[in-house]
Amino acid sequence: MAGPALPTTTVTFLFTDIEGSTRLIEDLGEELYVEALAEHRSSLRAAFAIHRGVEVDTQGDAFLYVFADAEAALEAAAAGQRALASGPVRVRMGVHTGKVRVTGEGYAGRELHRAARIAGSGHGGQVVVSAATQAILDGDTHLAGLGEHRLKDFPEPVALFQLGQQRFPPLKTISNTNLPRPVSSFVGRAREQEQLVNLLLGGTRLVTLSGPGGSGKTRLAIEAATEIIPAFGAGVFWVELAPLRDSALVAETIAQTLGAKDGLAEYVGEREMLLLLDNFEHVIEAAPELGQLLELCPRLRLLVTSRELLRIAGEVEYPVMQLTEPEAIELFCERSQLEEDEVVAEICRRLDELPLAIELAAARTRVLSPAQILERLAQRLDLLKGARDADPRQSTLRATIEWSHGLLGEDEQRLFAFLSVFRGGCTLEAAEEVAEAELDTLQSLVEKSLLRHTGGRFWMLETIRAYARERLSESSDELELRRRQARLAVEFAESTYQEMKDGGDQAAIAARIDAERDNLRAALEWARDEREDDDLLRLAAALARYWPGRGLYQDADMWLGLALERPWSRVESRMLMLRWAAARAAALGDYVRSDDLIAEWRALAEDQGDQVELLRAMNSAALNASEQGEQETARVQFLAIRERAKEIGNHEMVAFAVVNLGGAAWRAGDFRGGLDESVEAVELFRELGDDTGAATALENCGWNSLGLSDPVGARAYFREALEIAGRLGWMRGIAINALGLGAATVTEGVTERGVQLLAATASLYAELGIDLRGQEEQRPFDEAVAEAESALGEEGFAAAWARGEGLKPEEIVAFAVAG
């Protein structure tokens, strides 16, 4: 008996398919699954028949029905889902209306395939409806828009809808996007990805990812855009602009990507769409067109990667910085399949934590060990090469920087090269004075991601600076630029030293010197290499107080030693250098050399008739005597210095004499006298605004209080001195006062905490290259360790020691203050 006649011309297809049928068989077992399958067929056939549906085909767990009326098809689909709601079977359905051909074997044609693809995109319990069906049911409030999607075998996007308001996962289309699917894993950048997603979903219509080549702008943009595909009904599309050479082709390229045939703005119109425009920097003249496109298309959003900002209305810049150190190490280890160690960490630091550079370095591990890579990083621009399938612009680190450099104008290229003379960056004033920088050109280099500006300083990533240095070496200006930079460094060093001497904010001044440390080293090297001995002397003298304060003893030993050997003509600088060189020799226990330097210093002061320098030299000689056990000799000399300083009205030397009297008394065992002198010295230094002097006097108060068996008082003095040293970044001060505080804390009976401080101190001394043996503080250190071992036992002492030995200087201070 023949079945019902098939509707012809325009029909509405209803496809159904069980979701997860294989898993359902496993869950129910074959026997129960057969029963469930039969019940599902019976329920759907009954529901579809009531609404005049014609069964065309059934294959396993899928049905194809057709309806002459689109509304009836939707009602049938709804009825079918209700009939199955209480059972174990979940069915996805697709509804589509179109013209068909009827053959001897049934329906055929493109629309039949489209209907099948629509049905396959859904989820169990969901009814997906095509735009063609929705158009017939104009005004049907039961349909919810799902945006535009691309279906397999159909190049053009289609709008899809859903029957009802229930929430389902994103449709399983090939997605309305052409975003690349990177083969490698995405490492790090979780915070940046989240921030970008929030920007784009929060109403920002134009986000520009800026940063130098190789910083990972494109990958970050792709990952963020991929995450939010479902939020854009008309799709998310990637447009690669690097191959273009003409800015006029940007709009046409975007249109070709989207398949827009009648004008880009007309095509986008009211569509809710995100465009990812990659590598915009070399077609930057097309930026105004993007502004116009945004105005004409109110639901369009743009995510742009560019080494240069677009500078159009509504642009929100998102600078893509280097990876964090842990992220960089993770990336290297992921790509190289090696374990993390300090060599890997140093490679990442040397490569500025730049993703491209790290990926290229990791690729080299196929033929080089990490240690060999580290040795060769001086040639980083050519060492790091990518695979054969790499983008030519990023096949080597050199290529990616050359790409950006080639987009610069002549003035920009000149300044780019000139700025490489600075190590660690520079201030605006330095850039103007040394590199003849114009503000507009500086800003342009910043906007093109070849220069960065943070904290009031302009600076380059070292990988970029290496390329700029090559450009500078090719010019005839390098020698003059290095001369200017060195002379500016001399002026800076001497002015900051004078500020410290005049009682300025020592912590702030030291921080300014920290920022210029690499430039100061470059200036010292220039003075050494060019035999500019006066500049070498002036620099070494002006920095001699700074180096020990920051624990930079290698710098102090090298540059003071070299400057002392060179010819000189500036007496003031020579005396200043002799002062600090003598102090450094004494700190190393070389009192013979220290006394010789003091003798020369004293002779120069007498020859110049400089009473203050003479008193300073005498004070240093007396201090040497005290540290070598000649306390009575030293005390007499300090008293004479104090009286002479009072006569000439030099309050600084009065304070130095008094604090050294307190130290001499402590060494002689006169703890009460030592404490009185040291308390007076604290007040004198505070009146002078000398924080370092006040901390030294407080340290003396601590040692004398310990001598008086007052660990509570000692702890208060050491702790205050430690806070000052921490604020100043004075490494030696942190070390010795943490040691004193640890000894006082053990004596007070808070043993575990005291051991932690002693352990941290021992580590810091080792880090600074100071041998605790032979230092004055060795005796109280050893006594505190012995007392703590006795109180805690071997295991308890070892456990407390282990908790403290890894503390960094700033953590030592925080630990002490918290206690």
C-alpha positions in Angstrom: 0.0 0.0 0.0 1.5 3.4 -1.0 2.2 6.0 1.7 1.1 9.6 1.6 2.2 11.7 -1.4 5.4 13.8 -0.7 4.8 17.6 -0.6 6.5 19.3 -3.5 8.0 22.7 -4.5 8.5 24.5 -1.1 8.5 22.2 1.9 9.7 22.3 5.5 12.1 19.6 6.6 12.3 18.3 10.1 15.4 16.2 10.9 15.8 14.4 14.2 18.8 12.5 15.7 19.5 11.0 19.1 22.3 12.7 20.9 25.0 10.4 22.3 23.5 7.2 21.2 26.7 5.2 21.8 27.0 6.4 25.3 23.3 5.7 25.8 23.8 2.1 24.8 26.6 1.8 27.4 24.5 3.4 30.1 21.3 1.4 29.5 22.6 -1.8 28.0 21.6 -3.1 24.6 18.3 -4.6 25.6 17.0 -1.5 27.4 18.4 0.7 24.6 16.4 -1.2 22.0 13.3 -0.7 24.1 14.0 3.1 24.5 14.7 3.4 20.8 11.4 1.8 19.9 9.5 4.0 22.4 11.3 7.1 21.0 10.2 6.2 17.4 6.6 5.6 18.5 6.4 8.9 20.4 7.9 11.0 17.5 5.7 9.3 14.8 2.6 10.0 16.9 3.5 13.6 17.5 4.5 14.3 13.9 1.5 12.5 12.4 -1.0 14.7 14.4 0.6 17.8 12.7 0.3 16.2 9.2 3.9 15.3 8.8 5.1 12.9 6.2 7.8 10.4 7.1 10.4 10.4 4.3 13.2 8.3 5.8 14.4 6.6 9.0 17.9 5.3 9.5 18.8 3.8 12.9 18.1 6.5 15.4 17.3 9.4 13.0 14.1 10.6 11.2 13.4 12.8 8.3 9.9 14.3 8.1 8.5 16.9 5.7 5.6 19.3 6.2 3.7 21.5 3.7 3.3 24.1 6.5 6.2 25.6 8.4 4.2 26.4 11.5 2.9 22.8 11.6 6.5 21.6 11.5 7.5 23.7 14.5 4.5 22.6 16.4 5.4 19.0 15.6 8.9 19.5 16.8 7.7 21.0 20.1 5.3 18.2 20.6 8.0 15.6 19.9 10.4 17.2 22.5 7.6 17.2 25.1 6.8 13.5 24.4 10.5 12.6 25.0 11.1 14.9 28.0 10.5 12.3 30.7 12.5 9.5 29.1 16.2 8.7 28.7 16.5 9.7 25.0 17.5 13.2 24.1 17.0 14.2 20.5 18.3 17.2 18.5 16.0 18.6 15.7 16.6 20.9 12.8 13.8 22.7 10.9 14.5 24.3 7.5 12.2 25.5 4.6 13.2 25.4 1.0 12.5 24.4 -2.6 13.1 20.8 -3.5 13.1 18.3 -6.3 11.3 15.0 -6.0 13.0 12.1 -7.7 12.0 8.5 -8.0 13.9 7.8 -4.8 12.6 10.8 -2.8 13.9 14.3 -2.2 17.1 15.7 -3.6 18.9 19.0 -3.7 21.0 21.5 -1.8 18.2 22.5 0.7 17.9 18.9 1.9 21.6 18.9 2.8 21.3 22.3 4.4 18.5 21.0 6.6 20.7 18.1 7.7 23.6 20.3 8.6 21.2 22.6 10.6 19.9 19.6 12.6 23.5 18.3 13.2 24.5 21.6 14.8 22.1 21.3 17.8 22.1 19.5 21.1 19.7 17.0 22.7 16.4 18.7 23.5 17.1 21.6 21.2 15.2 22.6 18.0 17.4 24.7 15.6 15.5 26.7 13.0 16.8 28.2 9.8 16.3 31.9 8.7 14.1 30.7 5.8 11.6 29.1 8.2 11.8 32.0 10.6 11.0 34.4 7.7 7.7 32.5 7.0 6.8 32.8 10.7 7.6 36.5 10.9 6.8 37.8 14.4 6.9 34.4 16.1 8.1 35.2 19.6 8.9 31.6 20.4 12.1 31.8 18.3 15.4 33.1 19.8 18.2 34.3 17.6 21.5 32.3 17.7 23.4 34.5 15.3 25.1 33.7 12.0 26.9 30.5 11.5 28.9 28.7 8.9 27.8 25.2 8.0 30.0 22.5 6.5 29.9 22.6 2.6 28.1 26.0 2.6 30.5 28.9 2.3 28.1 31.7 3.1 27.0 32.3 6.7 23.4 31.5 7.7 21.3 33.0 10.5 20.0 30.3 12.9 17.3 30.4 15.5 16.1 28.2 18.4 12.6 27.2 19.4 12.1 28.4 23.0 14.4 30.2 25.5 16.1 27.2 27.1 19.9 27.6 27.3 22.2 25.2 25.4 25.9 25.1 24.6 27.1 26.8 21.5 26.0 25.2 18.2 28.3 22.6 16.7 28.8 24.4 13.4 32.1 24.9 11.8 31.6 28.3 13.5 31.1 31.6 11.9 34.8 32.4 12.1 38.0 31.9 10.2 40.3 32.4 13.2 43.5 30.3 12.8 43.8 27.3 15.0 47.4 27.3 16.4 49.1 24.0 16.7 51.2 24.8 19.7 49.8 25.2 23.2 49.0 28.7 24.6 51.3 29.3 27.7 50.7 32.1 30.2 48.8 35.4 29.5 45.7 34.2 31.4 45.3 37.6 33.1 45.8 39.5 29.8 43.3 37.2 28.0 40.7 37.8 30.7 41.2 41.5 30.5 40.9 41.6 26.7 37.7 39.5 26.8 36.2 41.8 29.4 37.1 44.9 27.3 35.5 43.5 24.2 32.4 42.2 25.9 32.1 45.3 28.1 31.3 47.7 25.3 34.8 48.8 24.0 34.6 48.9 20.3 38.2 49.3 19.3 41.1 47.7 21.2 44.6 47.9 19.8 47.2 45.4 21.1 50.5 47.3 20.9 54.0 46.0 21.5 57.2 45.1 19.7 57.5 42.3 17.2 57.7 39.0 18.9 55.8 40.0 22.0 52.9 37.7 21.3 50.2 40.2 20.2 48.7 38.0 17.5 48.5 34.8 19.6 47.0 36.7 22.5 44.4 38.3 20.2 43.5 34.9 18.6 43.1 33.3 22.0 40.9 36.1 23.3 38.8 36.2 20.1 38.3 32.5 20.1 36.9 32.6 23.6 34.1 35.0 22.7 33.0 33.7 19.3 29.5 32.7 20.6 29.0 36.4 21.8 29.0 37.7 18.2 26.0 36.6 16.2 27.5 37.5 12.8 30.9 36.0 13.6 34.5 36.7 14.5 36.9 37.1 11.6 40.7 37.3 11.3 42.1 39.5 8.6 45.9 39.2 8.0 47.3 42.5 6.7 51.0 41.7 6.7 51.1 40.8 3.0 49.6 44.2 1.9 51.8 47.0 0.6 49.1 49.6 -0.1 47.0 51.0 2.7 44.2 51.6 0.1 43.7 47.8 -0.1 42.7 47.4 3.6 39.0 47.8 3.2 39.0 45.6 0.1 40.9 42.9 1.9 38.5 42.9 4.8 35.5 42.7 2.4 37.1 39.8 0.6 37.6 38.0 3.9 33.9 38.5 4.8 32.6 37.7 1.3 31.1 41.2 1.1 30.3 42.0 -2.6 28.4 45.2 -2.4 30.5 47.4 -0.1 32.1 46.6 3.3 29.9 49.0 5.4 26.8 47.9 3.6 27.6 44.3 4.3 28.4 44.7 8.0 25.6 47.1 8.6 23.8 46.1 11.8 25.5 42.8 12.1 27.1 42.0 15.5 30.6 41.2 14.5 34.2 41.2 15.7 37.1 41.7 13.3 40.6 40.9 14.3 42.9 43.0 12.1 46.4 41.6 12.4 49.7 43.5 11.7 48.2 47.0 11.0 51.4 49.0 11.6 52.5 49.1 8.0 49.1 50.2 6.6 48.5 52.7 9.4 47.3 55.3 6.9 44.1 53.3 6.6 43.2 54.0 10.3 40.7 56.7 9.5 38.8 54.3 7.3 38.3 52.1 10.4 37.0 55.0 12.3 34.4 55.6 9.6 33.5 51.9 9.5 32.8 51.9 13.2 30.6 55.0 12.9 28.5 53.3 10.1 28.3 49.9 11.8 27.1 50.4 15.4 27.4 46.7 16.4 30.9 46.1 14.9 33.9 45.8 17.2 37.6 45.8 16.2 40.5 44.0 17.8 43.8 45.3 16.2 47.4 44.1 16.6 49.9 46.8 15.7 53.4 48.0 16.6 52.0 51.5 16.2 48.8 53.0 17.6 46.0 53.9 15.2 45.3 57.2 17.0 41.6 57.4 16.0 38.6 58.2 18.2 37.5 55.5 20.6 40.8 53.5 20.5 41.7 51.8 23.7 45.4 50.7 23.8 46.3 47.4 25.4 50.1 47.2 25.6 51.4 43.6 25.4 54.3 43.4 27.8 56.9 40.7 28.2 55.9 37.4 29.9 56.4 37.2 33.6 59.5 35.2 34.5 57.5 32.1 35.6 55.5 32.2 32.3 58.7 32.7 30.2 60.3 29.7 31.9 57.2 27.6 31.4 57.1 28.5 27.7 60.8 27.6 27.2 60.3 24.3 29.1 57.1 23.5 27.2 58.7 24.0 23.8 62.1 22.4 24.6 60.7 19.6 26.8 63.5 20.4 29.3 63.3 20.8 33.1 63.5 24.2 34.7 66.8 25.3 36.2 68.7 28.5 36.8 70.3 28.4 33.3 66.9 28.3 31.7 65.7 31.2 33.9 68.8 33.2 32.9 68.2 32.6 29.2 64.6 33.9 29.6 65.8 37.0 31.5 68.5 37.7 28.8 65.8 37.5 26.2 63.6 40.0 28.0 60.9 37.3 28.5 59.9 38.0 24.9 57.8 35.1 23.6 59.2 34.9 20.1 62.8 35.0 21.3 62.1 32.3 23.9 60.4 30.1 21.3 63.3 30.5 18.9 65.8 29.8 21.7 63.9 26.7 22.7 64.1 25.4 19.2 67.9 25.6 19.4 67.9 23.0 22.2 67.8 20.3 19.5 71.5 21.0 18.9 72.7 23.1 21.8 72.4 22.7 25.6 70.9 25.6 27.6 74.4 26.4 28.8 75.7 26.7 25.2 72.7 28.8 24.3 73.5 31.1 27.2 77.1 31.4 26.1 76.0 32.4 22.6 73.4 34.9 23.4 75.7 37.8 22.6 74.8 36.9 19.0 71.1 36.7 19.9 69.9 38.4 16.8 71.3 35.7 14.5 71.4 32.7 16.9 67.6 32.6 17.1 66.0 31.2 14.0 62.6 29.6 13.5 61.4 26.6 11.6 60.9 26.5 7.8 57.2 27.2 8.1 57.7 30.3 10.2 56.4 33.6 9.0 59.3 35.2 7.1 58.9 38.4 9.3 59.5 36.2 12.4 61.9 33.6 11.1 64.7 35.2 13.1 64.7 37.7 15.9 66.6 40.0 13.5 63.9 39.8 10.9 61.1 40.8 13.2 63.0 43.9 14.4 64.1 44.8 10.9 60.4 44.7 9.8 59.6 47.4 12.4 62.8 49.4 11.7 62.0 49.5 8.0 58.8 51.3 8.7 60.5 54.2 10.4 61.3 57.6 8.8 64.8 58.9 8.5 64.6 61.0 11.7 63.1 58.1 13.6 65.8 55.7 12.5 68.5 58.2 13.5 67.0 58.7 17.0 66.4 54.9 17.4 70.1 54.3 16.8 71.2 57.2 19.0 69.1 56.1 22.0 70.9 52.8 22.1 73.9 54.6 23.7 71.9 54.4 27.0 71.9 51.3 29.1 68.8 50.8 31.1 67.0 53.7 29.5 67.1 57.4 30.2 65.1 60.4 31.2 63.6 62.9 28.7 66.3 65.4 29.6 69.1 62.9 29.0 67.6 61.9 25.6 67.4 65.6 24.6 70.9 66.4 25.8 72.8 63.3 24.6 70.7 62.0 21.6 69.3 65.4 20.4 65.8 63.9 20.8 62.7 65.7 19.6 59.6 65.0 21.7 57.5 64.2 18.7 60.0 61.6 17.4 60.3 60.1 20.9 56.6 59.7 21.1 56.5 58.2 17.6 59.0 55.5 18.6 57.0 54.7 21.7 53.8 54.4 19.7 55.6 52.1 17.2 56.7 49.9 20.1 60.4 50.2 19.5 60.8 52.4 22.6 59.0 52.1 25.9 58.1 54.8 28.4 57.4 53.9 32.1 58.2 55.6 35.3 59.4 58.8 33.6 62.1 56.9 31.6 62.5 55.9 28.0 64.0 52.4 27.5 64.3 49.6 25.0 64.1 45.8 25.4 67.7 44.5 25.2 66.8 42.4 22.2 65.7 45.6 20.4 68.6 47.7 21.8 71.1 45.1 20.4 69.8 45.8 16.9 69.8 49.6 17.5 73.5 49.3 18.7 74.4 47.7 15.4 72.8 50.7 13.6 74.7 53.1 15.8 78.0 51.3 15.2 77.5 51.9 11.5 77.4 55.6 12.0 80.1 58.2 12.6 78.3 59.5 15.7 78.9 56.7 18.2 82.1 58.2 19.8 80.6 61.6 20.3 77.4 60.2 21.8 79.3 58.0 24.2 81.3 61.1 25.2 78.2 63.1 25.9 76.6 60.3 27.8 79.7 59.9 30.0 79.9 63.6 30.7 76.3 63.7 31.7 76.9 60.7 34.0 79.7 62.6 35.7 77.5 65.6 36.4 74.7 63.3 37.6 76.9 61.3 40.0 78.5 64.4 41.5 75.2 66.2 41.9 73.6 63.2 43.7 76.6 62.8 46.0 76.3 66.5 46.9 72.5 66.0 47.6 73.3 63.1 50.0 76.0 65.2 51.7 73.6 68.1 52.1 71.1 65.9 53.9 68.7 65.1 51.1 66.3 62.2 51.1 68.9 59.4 51.0 66.5 56.7 49.9 65.0 58.7 47.1 68.5 59.8 45.9 69.8 56.2 46.0 66.7 55.1 44.0 67.6 57.7 41.3 71.1 56.3 41.2 69.8 52.8 40.9 67.8 53.8 37.8 71.1 55.1 36.2 73.3 52.3 37.4 73.9 50.8 33.9 74.5 54.2 32.4 77.0 55.0 35.1 78.9 51.7 34.4 78.9 52.5 30.7 80.4 55.9 31.5 83.1 54.3 33.7 84.0 51.9 30.9 84.2 54.8 28.4 86.5 56.8 30.8 88.7 53.7 31.3 88.9 52.8 27.6 89.4 56.4 26.3 91.9 57.2 29.1 89.7 60.0 30.4 91.3 59.7 33.8 89.8 62.8 35.4 86.3 61.6 34.5 87.1 58.1 35.8 88.3 59.7 39.1 85.3 61.9 39.5 82.9 59.1 38.8 84.5 56.6 41.1 84.8 59.2 43.9 81.1 60.3 43.6 79.9 56.7 43.5 82.2 55.3 46.2 79.6 55.9 49.0 76.7 54.4 46.9 78.3 51.1 45.9 78.9 49.6 49.4 75.4 50.8 50.5 73.9 48.7 47.8 76.2 45.8 48.3 78.0 46.4 45.0 81.4 45.5 46.4 82.8 44.2 43.1 82.1 47.6 41.5 83.7 49.4 44.4 86.8 47.2 44.4 87.3 47.4 40.6 86.7 51.0 39.9 88.3 52.5 43.1 91.3 50.3 42.5 91.6 51.4 38.9 91.0 55.1 39.6 93.7 55.1 42.3 96.3 53.9 39.8 95.5 56.5 37.1 96.9 60.0 36.9 94.8 62.7 38.5 94.5 66.5 38.8 91.4 67.1 40.9 92.4 67.2 44.6 88.8 67.2 46.0 87.9 64.1 44.0 91.2 62.4 45.0 90.5 63.0 48.7 87.0 61.8 48.4 88.1 58.6 46.7 90.8 58.0 49.2 88.2 58.3 52.0 86.0 55.6 50.6 88.9 53.4 49.4 90.4 53.5 52.9 87.1 52.5 54.4 86.7 49.6 51.9 90.3 48.3 52.7 89.5 48.4 56.4 86.3 46.5 55.8 88.3 43.8 54.1 90.7 43.7 57.1 93.6 45.3 55.2 94.5 47.9 57.7 98.0 48.5 56.3 96.6 49.6 53.0 93.8 51.5 54.7 96.3 53.4 56.8 98.5 54.2 53.8 95.5 55.6 51.9 94.5 57.7 55.0 98.1 59.0 55.2 97.9 60.3 51.6 94.5 61.7 52.3 95.7 63.5 55.4 98.7 65.0 53.6 96.5 66.3 50.8 94.1 67.9 53.3 96.9 69.5 55.2 98.4 70.8 52.0 95.0 72.3 51.0 94.4 73.7 54.4 91.1 71.8 54.5 90.2 71.4 58.2 87.1 69.3 57.6 88.9 66.7 55.3 91.7 66.6 57.9 89.3 65.7 60.6 87.7 63.1 58.4 91.1 61.5 57.8 91.9 61.6 61.5 88.5 60.0 62.3 89.2 57.1 59.8 92.7 56.5 61.3 91.2 56.5 64.9 88.4 54.1 63.7 91.1 51.7 62.3 92.9 51.8 65.7 89.7 51.0 67.5 88.8 48.1 65.3 92.3 46.7 65.8 91.9 46.8 69.6 93.7 50.0 70.5 90.7 51.5 72.3 92.5 54.0 74.6 94.4 55.4 71.6 91.3 55.6 69.6 89.2 57.2 72.4 91.8 60.0 72.9 91.8 60.7 69.1 87.9 60.7 68.9 87.7 63.1 71.8 90.2 65.4 70.1 88.3 65.3 66.9 85.0 66.1 68.6 86.5 69.1 70.3 88.2 70.4 67.2 84.9 69.9 65.2 83.0 71.9 67.8 85.5 74.7 67.5 85.1 75.0 63.7 81.4 74.4 63.9 81.2 71.2 61.9 78.3 69.3 63.4 78.7 66.3 61.1 82.2 65.5 62.4 80.9 66.0 66.0 78.3 63.3 65.3 80.9 61.0 63.7 83.3 61.4 66.7 80.5 60.7 69.2 79.2 57.6 67.4 82.7 56.2 67.1 83.3 56.9 70.8 80.2 54.7 71.5 81.7 51.9 69.3 85.1 52.1 71.0 83.5 51.9 74.4 81.6 48.8 73.3 84.8 47.2 72.2 86.5 48.1 75.5 83.6 46.5 77.5 82.3 49.9 78.7 78.7 49.2 77.7 77.0 51.9 79.8 79.4 54.6 78.5 79.0 53.2 75.0 75.2 53.3 75.2 75.2 56.9 76.4 77.5 58.0 73.6 75.5 56.1 71.0 72.1 57.6 72.2 73.6 61.0 71.9 74.9 60.2 68.4 71.4 59.1 67.3 70.1 62.6 68.2 73.0 64.3 66.5 72.5 62.4 63.2 68.8 63.0 63.3 69.3 66.7 63.6 71.6 66.5 60.6 69.0 64.4 58.6 71.6 61.7 58.2 69.6 58.4 58.2 72.6 56.2 57.6 74.4 57.8 60.5 71.3 57.4 62.7 71.1 53.7 61.8 74.8 53.2 62.6 74.3 54.9 66.0 71.2 52.8 66.7 73.2 49.6 65.8 75.8 50.7 68.4 73.0 51.2 71.0 71.9 47.6 70.3 75.3 46.1 70.8 75.9 48.0 74.0 72.4 47.0 75.3 73.2 43.4 74.7 76.4 43.9 76.6 74.3 45.3 79.5 72.1 42.1 79.4 69.1 44.0 78.1 67.9 42.0 75.1 64.5 43.8 75.1 66.2 47.2 74.7 68.7 45.8 72.2 65.9 44.3 70.1 64.1 47.7 69.9 67.3 49.5 68.8 68.3 46.9 66.2 64.7 46.8 64.9 64.6 50.5 64.4 68.0 50.5 62.7 66.9 47.7 60.4 63.8 49.6 59.4 65.9 52.5 58.4 68.4 50.3 56.5 65.5 48.6 54.7 64.0 52.0 53.6 67.4 53.1 52.3 68.1 49.8 50.6 71.4 49.7 52.6 72.4 46.0 52.3 75.2 46.0 54.9 73.0 47.8 57.3 70.2 45.2 56.8 72.7 42.3 57.3 74.3 43.5 60.5 71.2 44.8 62.2 69.3 41.6 61.4 72.2 39.7 62.9 72.0 41.8 66.1 68.2 41.5 66.2 68.5 37.7 65.8 71.1 37.5 68.7 68.9 39.7 70.9 65.8 37.6 70.1 67.5 34.3 71.0 68.8 35.8 74.2 65.3 37.0 75.0 64.1 33.4 74.7 62.1 33.7 71.4 64.6 31.1 70.0 63.0 29.9 66.8 62.4 33.4 65.5 65.9 34.4 66.4 67.3 31.4 64.5 65.4 32.4 61.4 66.9 35.9 61.5 70.4 34.5 62.0 69.9 32.1 59.1 68.7 34.9 56.9 71.7 37.0 57.9 74.2 34.3 57.1 72.7 34.0 53.6 72.8 37.7 53.1 76.4 38.0 54.2 77.3 35.2 51.7 75.3 37.0 48.9 77.1 40.2 49.6 80.5 38.4 49.5 81.3 39.3 53.1 83.1 36.7 55.2 81.5 36.7 58.6 84.7 35.2 60.1 86.9 38.0 61.4 84.0 40.5 61.5 83.2 42.2 64.8 79.8 40.7 64.8 81.1 37.1 64.5 81.3 36.6 68.3 77.7 37.5 69.1 76.6 35.5 66.1 78.4 32.4 67.3 77.2 32.8 70.9 73.6 33.1 69.7 73.9 30.1 67.5 75.3 28.0 70.3 72.6 29.1 72.7 69.9 28.3 70.1 71.2 24.9 69.3 71.3 24.0 73.0 67.7 25.2 73.5 66.1 23.7 70.3 68.1 20.6 69.8 69.7 19.6 66.5 66.5 18.9 64.6 64.6 21.9 65.9 67.5 24.2 65.2 67.8 22.8 61.6 64.1 23.3 60.9 64.1 26.9 62.1 67.3 27.6 60.2 65.8 26.2 57.0 62.8 28.5 57.3 65.0 31.6 57.6 67.9 31.1 55.2 65.8 31.7 52.0 64.5 35.2 53.1 65.4 38.0 50.8 66.5 41.4 52.2 63.1 43.0 51.9 61.5 39.9 53.5 64.0 40.1 56.4 62.9 43.6 57.1 59.2 42.7 56.9 59.8 39.7 59.1 61.5 41.8 61.7 58.9 44.6 61.6 56.1 42.1 61.9 57.8 40.7 65.1 
